Amino acid sequence: MSMLARSCAEPGCPRVVTGATRCHEHAIPLGKRTGTRHRRLAARMKVEQPWCSYCGSPATRGNDLTIDHIVPLSRGGTNRRENLTVACFRCNRAKSDGVTDISPTTTDEPTFGIA
């Protein structure tokens, strides 16, 4: 599959790029990227589901909601939305890099196992 050529996303830059949004001169270094897409996704997920997928508790002071990888990155998981779920701080820390034996959004008590 060939990639379409498009102009650099930097205003006023006449260069044409394929497979990227900016030319090499205007590319944003990895260390400078802010991760706003991931923060927006996390905020949207917490609004759509304001409770923990594992224990069902709402966000409370001292037990904030976090975004959890269902299959951890260390075990081959991805950052795609299908692999993310809302979890309270306690459940997310208890799970660590394990894979749960239950699917998120059920009301069963979570059991943490290593797959």
PDB file as gemmi writes it, atoms N, CA and C in Angstrom:
CRYST1    1.000    1.000    1.000  90.00  90.00  90.00 P 1                      
ATOM      1  N   MET A   1       0.845  -1.165   0.000  1.00  0.00           N  
ATOM      2  CA  MET A   1       0.000   0.000   0.000  1.00  0.00           C  
ATOM      3  C   MET A   1       0.895   1.234   0.000  1.00  0.00           C  
ATOM      4  N   SER A   2       0.723   2.095  -0.969  1.00  0.00           N  
ATOM      5  CA  SER A   2       1.543   3.295  -1.043  1.00  0.00           C  
ATOM      6  C   SER A   2       0.918   4.405  -0.212  1.00  0.00           C  
ATOM      7  N   MET A   3       1.778   5.252   0.332  1.00  0.00           N  
ATOM      8  CA  MET A   3       1.312   6.362   1.147  1.00  0.00           C  
ATOM      9  C   MET A   3       1.140   7.585   0.269  1.00  0.00           C  
ATOM     10  N   LEU A   4       0.141   8.382   0.602  1.00  0.00           N  
ATOM     11  CA  LEU A   4      -0.126   9.587  -0.166  1.00  0.00           C  
ATOM     12  C   LEU A   4       0.839  10.689   0.239  1.00  0.00           C  
ATOM     13  N   ALA A   5       1.264  11.453  -0.739  1.00  0.00           N  
ATOM     14  CA  ALA A   5       2.123  12.602  -0.482  1.00  0.00           C  
ATOM     15  C   ALA A   5       1.250  13.769  -0.041  1.00  0.00           C  
ATOM     16  N   ARG A   6       1.760  14.533   0.923  1.00  0.00           N  
ATOM     17  CA  ARG A   6       1.044  15.723   1.386  1.00  0.00           C  
ATOM     18  C   ARG A   6       2.063  16.764   1.798  1.00  0.00           C  
ATOM     19  N   SER A   7       1.589  17.980   1.963  1.00  0.00           N  
ATOM     20  CA  SER A   7       2.520  19.040   2.349  1.00  0.00           C  
ATOM     21  C   SER A   7       2.798  18.969   3.846  1.00  0.00           C  
ATOM     22  N   CYS A   8       3.938  19.502   4.233  1.00  0.00           N  
ATOM     23  CA  CYS A   8       4.352  19.533   5.636  1.00  0.00           C  
ATOM     24  C   CYS A   8       3.307  20.297   6.450  1.00  0.00           C  
ATOM     25  N   ALA A   9       3.056  19.838   7.677  1.00  0.00           N  
ATOM     26  CA  ALA A   9       2.052  20.461   8.535  1.00  0.00           C  
ATOM     27  C   ALA A   9       2.503  21.809   9.093  1.00  0.00           C  
ATOM     28  N   GLU A  10       3.778  22.133   8.959  1.00  0.00           N  
ATOM     29  CA  GLU A  10       4.281  23.423   9.441  1.00  0.00           C  
ATOM     30  C   GLU A  10       3.781  24.513   8.495  1.00  0.00           C  
ATOM     31  N   PRO A  11       3.072  25.519   9.014  1.00  0.00           N  
ATOM     32  CA  PRO A  11       2.561  26.581   8.142  1.00  0.00           C  
ATOM     33  C   PRO A  11       3.674  27.258   7.351  1.00  0.00           C  
ATOM     34  N   GLY A  12       3.465  27.360   6.049  1.00  0.00           N  
ATOM     35  CA  GLY A  12       4.413  28.030   5.182  1.00  0.00           C  
ATOM     36  C   GLY A  12       5.514  27.144   4.626  1.00  0.00           C  
ATOM     37  N   CYS A  13       5.619  25.896   5.063  1.00  0.00           N  
ATOM     38  CA  CYS A  13       6.671  25.012   4.574  1.00  0.00           C  
ATOM     39  C   CYS A  13       6.222  24.400   3.243  1.00  0.00           C  
ATOM     40  N   PRO A  14       7.042  24.529   2.194  1.00  0.00           N  
ATOM     41  CA  PRO A  14       6.635  24.021   0.879  1.00  0.00           C  
ATOM     42  C   PRO A  14       6.970  22.544   0.648  1.00  0.00           C  
ATOM     43  N   ARG A  15       7.631  21.890   1.590  1.00  0.00           N  
ATOM     44  CA  ARG A  15       8.082  20.511   1.381  1.00  0.00           C  
ATOM     45  C   ARG A  15       6.900  19.528   1.359  1.00  0.00           C  
ATOM     46  N   VAL A  16       7.086  18.461   0.602  1.00  0.00           N  
ATOM     47  CA  VAL A  16       6.101  17.395   0.498  1.00  0.00           C  
ATOM     48  C   VAL A  16       6.634  16.189   1.268  1.00  0.00           C  
ATOM     49  N   VAL A  17       5.775  15.548   2.079  1.00  0.00           N  
ATOM     50  CA  VAL A  17       6.182  14.399   2.881  1.00  0.00           C  
ATOM     51  C   VAL A  17       5.254  13.219   2.607  1.00  0.00           C  
ATOM     52  N   THR A  18       5.774  12.022   2.816  1.00  0.00           N  
ATOM     53  CA  THR A  18       4.949  10.822   2.739  1.00  0.00           C  
ATOM     54  C   THR A  18       5.188  10.016   4.005  1.00  0.00           C  
ATOM     55  N   GLY A  19       4.148   9.505   4.602  1.00  0.00           N  
ATOM     56  CA  GLY A  19       4.280   8.677   5.793  1.00  0.00           C  
ATOM     57  C   GLY A  19       4.515   9.462   7.067  1.00  0.00           C  
ATOM     58  N   ALA A  20       4.423  10.774   7.030  1.00  0.00           N  
ATOM     59  CA  ALA A  20       4.601  11.614   8.219  1.00  0.00           C  
ATOM     60  C   ALA A  20       3.759  12.861   8.030  1.00  0.00           C  
ATOM     61  N   THR A  21       3.666  13.663   9.071  1.00  0.00           N  
ATOM     62  CA  THR A  21       2.908  14.901   8.947  1.00  0.00           C  
ATOM     63  C   THR A  21       3.812  16.108   8.779  1.00  0.00           C  
ATOM     64  N   ARG A  22       5.092  15.970   9.164  1.00  0.00           N  
ATOM     65  CA  ARG A  22       6.037  17.077   9.054  1.00  0.00           C  
ATOM     66  C   ARG A  22       7.315  16.613   8.361  1.00  0.00           C  
ATOM     67  N   CYS A  23       7.977  17.559   7.686  1.00  0.00           N  
ATOM     68  CA  CYS A  23       9.258  17.246   7.060  1.00  0.00           C  
ATOM     69  C   CYS A  23      10.320  17.080   8.143  1.00  0.00           C  
ATOM     70  N   HIS A  24      11.510  16.614   7.764  1.00  0.00           N  
ATOM     71  CA  HIS A  24      12.581  16.372   8.737  1.00  0.00           C  
ATOM     72  C   HIS A  24      12.973  17.643   9.484  1.00  0.00           C  
ATOM     73  N   GLU A  25      12.922  18.767   8.797  1.00  0.00           N  
ATOM     74  CA  GLU A  25      13.315  20.029   9.438  1.00  0.00           C  
ATOM     75  C   GLU A  25      12.329  20.438  10.536  1.00  0.00           C  
ATOM     76  N   HIS A  26      11.049  20.127  10.361  1.00  0.00           N  
ATOM     77  CA  HIS A  26      10.026  20.550  11.316  1.00  0.00           C  
ATOM     78  C   HIS A  26       9.495  19.417  12.196  1.00  0.00           C  
ATOM     79  N   ALA A  27      10.078  18.242  12.101  1.00  0.00           N  
ATOM     80  CA  ALA A  27       9.641  17.113  12.922  1.00  0.00           C  
ATOM     81  C   ALA A  27       9.844  17.435  14.401  1.00  0.00           C  
ATOM     82  N   ILE A  28       8.914  16.992  15.222  1.00  0.00           N  
ATOM     83  CA  ILE A  28       8.996  17.220  16.664  1.00  0.00           C  
ATOM     84  C   ILE A  28       9.750  16.045  17.277  1.00  0.00           C  
ATOM     85  N   PRO A  29      10.866  16.296  17.972  1.00  0.00           N  
ATOM     86  CA  PRO A  29      11.632  15.198  18.580  1.00  0.00           C  
ATOM     87  C   PRO A  29      10.790  14.424  19.587  1.00  0.00           C  
ATOM     88  N   LEU A  30      11.066  13.135  19.732  1.00  0.00           N  
ATOM     89  CA  LEU A  30      10.287  12.302  20.645  1.00  0.00           C  
ATOM     90  C   LEU A  30      10.263  12.861  22.052  1.00  0.00           C  
ATOM     91  N   GLY A  31      11.349  13.407  22.531  1.00  0.00           N  
ATOM     92  CA  GLY A  31      11.399  13.952  23.879  1.00  0.00           C  
ATOM     93  C   GLY A  31      10.548  15.193  24.070  1.00  0.00           C  
ATOM     94  N   LYS A  32      10.162  15.853  22.987  1.00  0.00           N  
ATOM     95  CA  LYS A  32       9.382  17.090  23.066  1.00  0.00           C  
ATOM     96  C   LYS A  32       7.884  16.857  22.898  1.00  0.00           C  
ATOM     97  N   ARG A  33       7.469  15.659  22.538  1.00  0.00           N  
ATOM     98  CA  ARG A  33       6.045  15.390  22.331  1.00  0.00           C  
ATOM     99  C   ARG A  33       5.336  15.386  23.666  1.00  0.00           C  
ATOM    100  N   THR A  34       4.132  15.893  23.686  1.00  0.00           N  
ATOM    101  CA  THR A  34       3.452  16.107  24.960  1.00  0.00           C  
ATOM    102  C   THR A  34       2.489  15.003  25.346  1.00  0.00           C  
ATOM    103  N   GLY A  35       2.100  14.153  24.427  1.00  0.00           N  
ATOM    104  CA  GLY A  35       1.161  13.085  24.755  1.00  0.00           C  
ATOM    105  C   GLY A  35      -0.261  13.574  24.942  1.00  0.00           C  
ATOM    106  N   THR A  36      -0.614  14.692  24.302  1.00  0.00           N  
ATOM    107  CA  THR A  36      -1.955  15.238  24.489  1.00  0.00           C  
ATOM    108  C   THR A  36      -3.032  14.288  23.987  1.00  0.00           C  
ATOM    109  N   ARG A  37      -2.768  13.522  22.950  1.00  0.00           N  
ATOM    110  CA  ARG A  37      -3.771  12.583  22.446  1.00  0.00           C  
ATOM    111  C   ARG A  37      -4.117  11.556  23.517  1.00  0.00           C  
ATOM    112  N   HIS A  38      -3.095  11.051  24.224  1.00  0.00           N  
ATOM    113  CA  HIS A  38      -3.334  10.062  25.273  1.00  0.00           C  
ATOM    114  C   HIS A  38      -4.048  10.689  26.468  1.00  0.00           C  
ATOM    115  N   ARG A  39      -3.701  11.919  26.800  1.00  0.00           N  
ATOM    116  CA  ARG A  39      -4.380  12.592  27.916  1.00  0.00           C  
ATOM    117  C   ARG A  39      -5.837  12.859  27.592  1.00  0.00           C  
ATOM    118  N   ARG A  40      -6.124  13.266  26.355  1.00  0.00           N  
ATOM    119  CA  ARG A  40      -7.522  13.499  25.962  1.00  0.00           C  
ATOM    120  C   ARG A  40      -8.313  12.202  25.998  1.00  0.00           C  
ATOM    121  N   LEU A  41      -7.723  11.122  25.512  1.00  0.00           N  
ATOM    122  CA  LEU A  41      -8.394   9.821  25.534  1.00  0.00           C  
ATOM    123  C   LEU A  41      -8.665   9.395  26.970  1.00  0.00           C  
ATOM    124  N   ALA A  42      -7.685   9.553  27.858  1.00  0.00           N  
ATOM    125  CA  ALA A  42      -7.861   9.176  29.263  1.00  0.00           C  
ATOM    126  C   ALA A  42      -8.970   9.991  29.906  1.00  0.00           C  
ATOM    127  N   ALA A  43      -8.999  11.288  29.659  1.00  0.00           N  
ATOM    128  CA  ALA A  43     -10.041  12.136  30.233  1.00  0.00           C  
ATOM    129  C   ALA A  43     -11.415  11.727  29.708  1.00  0.00           C  
ATOM    130  N   ARG A  44     -11.509  11.432  28.416  1.00  0.00           N  
ATOM    131  CA  ARG A  44     -12.785  11.033  27.820  1.00  0.00           C  
ATOM    132  C   ARG A  44     -13.260   9.706  28.399  1.00  0.00           C  
ATOM    133  N   MET A  45     -12.332   8.752  28.587  1.00  0.00           N  
ATOM    134  CA  MET A  45     -12.717   7.456  29.141  1.00  0.00           C  
ATOM    135  C   MET A  45     -13.224   7.598  30.575  1.00  0.00           C  
ATOM    136  N   LYS A  46     -12.594   8.477  31.367  1.00  0.00           N  
ATOM    137  CA  LYS A  46     -13.018   8.673  32.755  1.00  0.00           C  
ATOM    138  C   LYS A  46     -14.375   9.356  32.841  1.00  0.00           C  
ATOM    139  N   VAL A  47     -14.709  10.207  31.861  1.00  0.00           N  
ATOM    140  CA  VAL A  47     -16.029  10.845  31.831  1.00  0.00           C  
ATOM    141  C   VAL A  47     -17.086   9.821  31.426  1.00  0.00           C  
ATOM    142  N   GLU A  48     -16.777   8.994  30.431  1.00  0.00           N  
ATOM    143  CA  GLU A  48     -17.727   7.987  29.955  1.00  0.00           C  
ATOM    144  C   GLU A  48     -17.994   6.911  31.003  1.00  0.00           C  
ATOM    145  N   GLN A  49     -16.989   6.598  31.806  1.00  0.00           N  
ATOM    146  CA  GLN A  49     -17.139   5.555  32.828  1.00  0.00           C  
ATOM    147  C   GLN A  49     -16.468   6.043  34.115  1.00  0.00           C  
ATOM    148  N   PRO A  50     -17.211   6.715  34.997  1.00  0.00           N  
ATOM    149  CA  PRO A  50     -16.612   7.278  36.213  1.00  0.00           C  
ATOM    150  C   PRO A  50     -16.513   6.285  37.373  1.00  0.00           C  
ATOM    151  N   TRP A  51     -16.231   5.024  37.097  1.00  0.00           N  
ATOM    152  CA  TRP A  51     -16.051   4.013  38.138  1.00  0.00           C  
ATOM    153  C   TRP A  51     -15.001   3.009  37.679  1.00  0.00           C  
ATOM    154  N   CYS A  52     -14.485   2.244  38.631  1.00  0.00           N  
ATOM    155  CA  CYS A  52     -13.455   1.248  38.343  1.00  0.00           C  
ATOM    156  C   CYS A  52     -14.071   0.049  37.629  1.00  0.00           C  
ATOM    157  N   SER A  53     -13.417  -0.416  36.580  1.00  0.00           N  
ATOM    158  CA  SER A  53     -13.907  -1.577  35.829  1.00  0.00           C  
ATOM    159  C   SER A  53     -13.786  -2.871  36.620  1.00  0.00           C  
ATOM    160  N   TYR A  54     -12.903  -2.911  37.611  1.00  0.00           N  
ATOM    161  CA  TYR A  54     -12.657  -4.143  38.346  1.00  0.00           C  
ATOM    162  C   TYR A  54     -13.478  -4.239  39.627  1.00  0.00           C  
ATOM    163  N   CYS A  55     -13.489  -3.185  40.453  1.00  0.00           N  
ATOM    164  CA  CYS A  55     -14.205  -3.273  41.731  1.00  0.00           C  
ATOM    165  C   CYS A  55     -15.472  -2.431  41.760  1.00  0.00           C  
ATOM    166  N   GLY A  56     -15.673  -1.566  40.772  1.00  0.00           N  
ATOM    167  CA  GLY A  56     -16.887  -0.776  40.684  1.00  0.00           C  
ATOM    168  C   GLY A  56     -16.896   0.481  41.523  1.00  0.00           C  
ATOM    169  N   SER A  57     -15.818   0.796  42.232  1.00  0.00           N  
ATOM    170  CA  SER A  57     -15.813   1.972  43.092  1.00  0.00           C  
ATOM    171  C   SER A  57     -15.667   3.250  42.271  1.00  0.00           C  
ATOM    172  N   PRO A  58     -16.339   4.319  42.716  1.00  0.00           N  
ATOM    173  CA  PRO A  58     -16.177   5.602  42.028  1.00  0.00           C  
ATOM    174  C   PRO A  58     -14.859   6.246  42.448  1.00  0.00           C  
ATOM    175  N   ALA A  59     -14.496   7.292  41.758  1.00  0.00           N  
ATOM    176  CA  ALA A  59     -13.286   8.023  42.129  1.00  0.00           C  
ATOM    177  C   ALA A  59     -13.500   8.684  43.477  1.00  0.00           C  
ATOM    178  N   THR A  60     -12.530   8.555  44.361  1.00  0.00           N  
ATOM    179  CA  THR A  60     -12.586   9.201  45.667  1.00  0.00           C  
ATOM    180  C   THR A  60     -11.243   9.851  45.942  1.00  0.00           C  
ATOM    181  N   ARG A  61     -11.223  10.730  46.906  1.00  0.00           N  
ATOM    182  CA  ARG A  61      -9.949  11.346  47.289  1.00  0.00           C  
ATOM    183  C   ARG A  61      -9.025  10.256  47.826  1.00  0.00           C  
ATOM    184  N   GLY A  62      -7.856  10.151  47.285  1.00  0.00           N  
ATOM    185  CA  GLY A  62      -6.915   9.124  47.702  1.00  0.00           C  
ATOM    186  C   GLY A  62      -7.031   7.836  46.899  1.00  0.00           C  
ATOM    187  N   ASN A  63      -8.052   7.707  46.075  1.00  0.00           N  
ATOM    188  CA  ASN A  63      -8.203   6.539  45.207  1.00  0.00           C  
ATOM    189  C   ASN A  63      -8.732   7.009  43.853  1.00  0.00           C  
ATOM    190  N   ASP A  64      -7.915   7.772  43.153  1.00  0.00           N  
ATOM    191  CA  ASP A  64      -8.306   8.337  41.870  1.00  0.00           C  
ATOM    192  C   ASP A  64      -8.436   7.257  40.807  1.00  0.00           C  
ATOM    193  N   LEU A  65      -9.184   7.583  39.762  1.00  0.00           N  
ATOM    194  CA  LEU A  65      -9.288   6.679  38.624  1.00  0.00           C  
ATOM    195  C   LEU A  65      -8.065   6.836  37.739  1.00  0.00           C  
ATOM    196  N   THR A  66      -7.589   5.735  37.214  1.00  0.00           N  
ATOM    197  CA  THR A  66      -6.448   5.710  36.309  1.00  0.00           C  
ATOM    198  C   THR A  66      -6.842   4.927  35.068  1.00  0.00           C  
ATOM    199  N   ILE A  67      -5.994   4.958  34.072  1.00  0.00           N  
ATOM    200  CA  ILE A  67      -6.218   4.156  32.874  1.00  0.00           C  
ATOM    201  C   ILE A  67      -5.290   2.951  32.967  1.00  0.00           C  
ATOM    202  N   ASP A  68      -5.862   1.767  32.814  1.00  0.00           N  
ATOM    203  CA  ASP A  68      -5.116   0.522  32.964  1.00  0.00           C  
ATOM    204  C   ASP A  68      -5.037  -0.194  31.625  1.00  0.00           C  
ATOM    205  N   HIS A  69      -3.899  -0.788  31.340  1.00  0.00           N  
ATOM    206  CA  HIS A  69      -3.761  -1.644  30.164  1.00  0.00           C  
ATOM    207  C   HIS A  69      -4.282  -3.026  30.546  1.00  0.00           C  
ATOM    208  N   ILE A  70      -5.264  -3.537  29.846  1.00  0.00           N  
ATOM    209  CA  ILE A  70      -5.809  -4.861  30.132  1.00  0.00           C  
ATOM    210  C   ILE A  70      -4.707  -5.899  29.965  1.00  0.00           C  
ATOM    211  N   VAL A  71      -4.044  -5.886  28.824  1.00  0.00           N  
ATOM    212  CA  VAL A  71      -2.839  -6.688  28.626  1.00  0.00           C  
ATOM    213  C   VAL A  71      -1.685  -5.695  28.733  1.00  0.00           C  
ATOM    214  N   PRO A  72      -0.854  -5.790  29.760  1.00  0.00           N  
ATOM    215  CA  PRO A  72       0.208  -4.794  29.977  1.00  0.00           C  
ATOM    216  C   PRO A  72       1.165  -4.679  28.793  1.00  0.00           C  
ATOM    217  N   LEU A  73       1.738  -3.495  28.649  1.00  0.00           N  
ATOM    218  CA  LEU A  73       2.709  -3.270  27.579  1.00  0.00           C  
ATOM    219  C   LEU A  73       3.869  -4.244  27.698  1.00  0.00           C  
ATOM    220  N   SER A  74       4.257  -4.574  28.931  1.00  0.00           N  
ATOM    221  CA  SER A  74       5.383  -5.492  29.137  1.00  0.00           C  
ATOM    222  C   SER A  74       5.064  -6.911  28.695  1.00  0.00           C  
ATOM    223  N   ARG A  75       3.793  -7.205  28.472  1.00  0.00           N  
ATOM    224  CA  ARG A  75       3.385  -8.535  28.034  1.00  0.00           C  
ATOM    225  C   ARG A  75       2.819  -8.517  26.613  1.00  0.00           C  
ATOM    226  N   GLY A  76       3.158  -7.473  25.866  1.00  0.00           N  
ATOM    227  CA  GLY A  76       2.755  -7.413  24.458  1.00  0.00           C  
ATOM    228  C   GLY A  76       1.485  -6.637  24.189  1.00  0.00           C  
ATOM    229  N   GLY A  77       0.941  -5.948  25.181  1.00  0.00           N  
ATOM    230  CA  GLY A  77      -0.263  -5.145  24.982  1.00  0.00           C  
ATOM    231  C   GLY A  77       0.049  -3.881  24.197  1.00  0.00           C  
ATOM    232  N   THR A  78      -0.995  -3.167  23.828  1.00  0.00           N  
ATOM    233  CA  THR A  78      -0.838  -1.949  23.037  1.00  0.00           C  
ATOM    234  C   THR A  78      -1.474  -0.777  23.773  1.00  0.00           C  
ATOM    235  N   ASN A  79      -1.319   0.419  23.210  1.00  0.00           N  
ATOM    236  CA  ASN A  79      -1.967   1.613  23.739  1.00  0.00           C  
ATOM    237  C   ASN A  79      -3.285   1.894  23.038  1.00  0.00           C  
ATOM    238  N   ARG A  80      -3.789   0.939  22.288  1.00  0.00           N  
ATOM    239  CA  ARG A  80      -5.062   1.127  21.594  1.00  0.00           C  
ATOM    240  C   ARG A  80      -6.205   1.096  22.601  1.00  0.00           C  
ATOM    241  N   ARG A  81      -7.281   1.793  22.292  1.00  0.00           N  
ATOM    242  CA  ARG A  81      -8.403   1.915  23.225  1.00  0.00           C  
ATOM    243  C   ARG A  81      -8.980   0.558  23.615  1.00  0.00           C  
ATOM    244  N   GLU A  82      -8.950  -0.401  22.709  1.00  0.00           N  
ATOM    245  CA  GLU A  82      -9.499  -1.731  23.007  1.00  0.00           C  
ATOM    246  C   GLU A  82      -8.731  -2.411  24.139  1.00  0.00           C  
ATOM    247  N   ASN A  83      -7.496  -1.985  24.385  1.00  0.00           N  
ATOM    248  CA  ASN A  83      -6.673  -2.585  25.428  1.00  0.00           C  
ATOM    249  C   ASN A  83      -6.626  -1.722  26.689  1.00  0.00           C  
ATOM    250  N   LEU A  84      -7.421  -0.660  26.742  1.00  0.00           N  
ATOM    251  CA  LEU A  84      -7.427   0.237  27.886  1.00  0.00           C  
ATOM    252  C   LEU A  84      -8.753   0.160  28.618  1.00  0.00           C  
ATOM    253  N   THR A  85      -8.702   0.336  29.933  1.00  0.00           N  
ATOM    254  CA  THR A  85      -9.910   0.376  30.736  1.00  0.00           C  
ATOM    255  C   THR A  85      -9.692   1.313  31.908  1.00  0.00           C  
ATOM    256  N   VAL A  86     -10.780   1.769  32.521  1.00  0.00           N  
ATOM    257  CA  VAL A  86     -10.705   2.635  33.689  1.00  0.00           C  
ATOM    258  C   VAL A  86     -10.564   1.751  34.919  1.00  0.00           C  
ATOM    259  N   ALA A  87      -9.584   2.068  35.763  1.00  0.00           N  
ATOM    260  CA  ALA A  87      -9.372   1.304  36.996  1.00  0.00           C  
ATOM    261  C   ALA A  87      -9.022   2.274  38.117  1.00  0.00           C  
ATOM    262  N   CYS A  88      -9.456   1.960  39.336  1.00  0.00           N  
ATOM    263  CA  CYS A  88      -9.064   2.799  40.462  1.00  0.00           C  
ATOM    264  C   CYS A  88      -7.587   2.558  40.762  1.00  0.00           C  
ATOM    265  N   PHE A  89      -6.998   3.480  41.482  1.00  0.00           N  
ATOM    266  CA  PHE A  89      -5.567   3.405  41.781  1.00  0.00           C  
ATOM    267  C   PHE A  89      -5.219   2.089  42.463  1.00  0.00           C  
ATOM    268  N   ARG A  90      -6.050   1.657  43.414  1.00  0.00           N  
ATOM    269  CA  ARG A  90      -5.755   0.422  44.163  1.00  0.00           C  
ATOM    270  C   ARG A  90      -5.761  -0.804  43.254  1.00  0.00           C  
ATOM    271  N   CYS A  91      -6.791  -0.939  42.426  1.00  0.00           N  
ATOM    272  CA  CYS A  91      -6.868  -2.101  41.533  1.00  0.00           C  
ATOM    273  C   CYS A  91      -5.743  -2.084  40.508  1.00  0.00           C  
ATOM    274  N   ASN A  92      -5.417  -0.904  39.988  1.00  0.00           N  
ATOM    275  CA  ASN A  92      -4.353  -0.799  38.999  1.00  0.00           C  
ATOM    276  C   ASN A  92      -3.012  -1.209  39.607  1.00  0.00           C  
ATOM    277  N   ARG A  93      -2.745  -0.786  40.839  1.00  0.00           N  
ATOM    278  CA  ARG A  93      -1.492  -1.147  41.496  1.00  0.00           C  
ATOM    279  C   ARG A  93      -1.484  -2.619  41.896  1.00  0.00           C  
ATOM    280  N   ALA A  94      -2.622  -3.147  42.324  1.00  0.00           N  
ATOM    281  CA  ALA A  94      -2.685  -4.556  42.718  1.00  0.00           C  
ATOM    282  C   ALA A  94      -2.468  -5.462  41.511  1.00  0.00           C  
ATOM    283  N   LYS A  95      -2.981  -5.044  40.366  1.00  0.00           N  
ATOM    284  CA  LYS A  95      -2.833  -5.837  39.153  1.00  0.00           C  
ATOM    285  C   LYS A  95      -1.385  -5.831  38.680  1.00  0.00           C  
ATOM    286  N   SER A  96      -0.692  -4.734  38.853  1.00  0.00           N  
ATOM    287  CA  SER A  96       0.700  -4.575  38.452  1.00  0.00           C  
ATOM    288  C   SER A  96       0.846  -4.918  36.974  1.00  0.00           C  
ATOM    289  N   ASP A  97       1.723  -5.860  36.615  1.00  0.00           N  
ATOM    290  CA  ASP A  97       1.860  -6.207  35.197  1.00  0.00           C  
ATOM    291  C   ASP A  97       1.213  -7.554  34.899  1.00  0.00           C  
ATOM    292  N   GLY A  98       0.269  -7.963  35.731  1.00  0.00           N  
ATOM    293  CA  GLY A  98      -0.460  -9.204  35.488  1.00  0.00           C  
ATOM    294  C   GLY A  98      -1.611  -8.990  34.532  1.00  0.00           C  
ATOM    295  N   VAL A  99      -2.198 -10.068  34.097  1.00  0.00           N  
ATOM    296  CA  VAL A  99      -3.373 -10.029  33.244  1.00  0.00           C  
ATOM    297  C   VAL A  99      -4.525 -10.562  34.074  1.00  0.00           C  
ATOM    298  N   THR A 100      -5.656  -9.847  34.086  1.00  0.00           N  
ATOM    299  CA  THR A 100      -6.765 -10.275  34.934  1.00  0.00           C  
ATOM    300  C   THR A 100      -7.431 -11.523  34.389  1.00  0.00           C  
ATOM    301  N   ASP A 101      -8.028 -12.285  35.306  1.00  0.00           N  
ATOM    302  CA  ASP A 101      -8.765 -13.480  34.918  1.00  0.00           C  
ATOM    303  C   ASP A 101     -10.216 -13.157  34.570  1.00  0.00           C  
ATOM    304  N   ILE A 102     -10.646 -11.908  34.800  1.00  0.00           N  
ATOM    305  CA  ILE A 102     -11.995 -11.489  34.437  1.00  0.00           C  
ATOM    306  C   ILE A 102     -11.889 -10.372  33.424  1.00  0.00           C  
ATOM    307  N   SER A 103     -12.961 -10.167  32.688  1.00  0.00           N  
ATOM    308  CA  SER A 103     -12.950  -9.060  31.748  1.00  0.00           C  
ATOM    309  C   SER A 103     -13.405  -7.800  32.477  1.00  0.00           C  
ATOM    310  N   PRO A 104     -12.913  -6.639  32.100  1.00  0.00           N  
ATOM    311  CA  PRO A 104     -13.337  -5.401  32.740  1.00  0.00           C  
ATOM    312  C   PRO A 104     -14.821  -5.164  32.545  1.00  0.00           C  
ATOM    313  N   THR A 105     -15.385  -4.287  33.333  1.00  0.00           N  
ATOM    314  CA  THR A 105     -16.783  -3.867  33.344  1.00  0.00           C  
ATOM    315  C   THR A 105     -17.724  -4.935  33.884  1.00  0.00           C  
ATOM    316  N   THR A 106     -17.214  -6.005  34.465  1.00  0.00           N  
ATOM    317  CA  THR A 106     -18.086  -6.945  35.147  1.00  0.00           C  
ATOM    318  C   THR A 106     -18.137  -6.556  36.613  1.00  0.00           C  
ATOM    319  N   THR A 107     -19.101  -7.073  37.348  1.00  0.00           N  
ATOM    320  CA  THR A 107     -19.228  -6.719  38.750  1.00  0.00           C  
ATOM    321  C   THR A 107     -18.596  -7.764  39.649  1.00  0.00           C  
ATOM    322  N   ASP A 108     -17.968  -8.808  39.046  1.00  0.00           N  
ATOM    323  CA  ASP A 108     -17.304  -9.824  39.844  1.00  0.00           C  
ATOM    324  C   ASP A 108     -16.100  -9.227  40.557  1.00  0.00           C  
ATOM    325  N   GLU A 109     -15.710  -9.848  41.666  1.00  0.00           N  
ATOM    326  CA  GLU A 109     -14.495  -9.424  42.343  1.00  0.00           C  
ATOM    327  C   GLU A 109     -13.302  -9.736  41.434  1.00  0.00           C  
ATOM    328  N   PRO A 110     -12.357  -8.825  41.329  1.00  0.00           N  
ATOM    329  CA  PRO A 110     -11.213  -9.094  40.462  1.00  0.00           C  
ATOM    330  C   PRO A 110     -10.303 -10.155  41.061  1.00  0.00           C  
ATOM    331  N   THR A 111      -9.806 -11.011  40.194  1.00  0.00           N  
ATOM    332  CA  THR A 111      -8.774 -11.963  40.590  1.00  0.00           C  
ATOM    333  C   THR A 111      -7.602 -11.708  39.678  1.00  0.00           C  
ATOM    334  N   PHE A 112      -6.440 -11.554  40.244  1.00  0.00           N  
ATOM    335  CA  PHE A 112      -5.280 -11.206  39.459  1.00  0.00           C  
ATOM    336  C   PHE A 112      -4.402 -12.416  39.278  1.00  0.00           C  
ATOM    337  N   GLY A 113      -4.087 -12.728  38.040  1.00  0.00           N  
ATOM    338  CA  GLY A 113      -3.251 -13.864  37.755  1.00  0.00           C  
ATOM    339  C   GLY A 113      -2.217 -13.506  36.722  1.00  0.00           C  
ATOM    340  N   ILE A 114      -1.245 -14.308  36.606  1.00  0.00           N  
ATOM    341  CA  ILE A 114      -0.212 -14.095  35.603  1.00  0.00           C  
ATOM    342  C   ILE A 114      -0.484 -15.035  34.438  1.00  0.00           C  
ATOM    343  N   ALA A 115      -0.644 -14.449  33.269  1.00  0.00           N  
ATOM    344  CA  ALA A 115      -0.941 -15.264  32.084  1.00  0.00           C  
ATOM    345  C   ALA A 115       0.320 -15.679  31.392  1.00  0.00           C  
TER     346      ALA A 115                                                      
END                                                                             
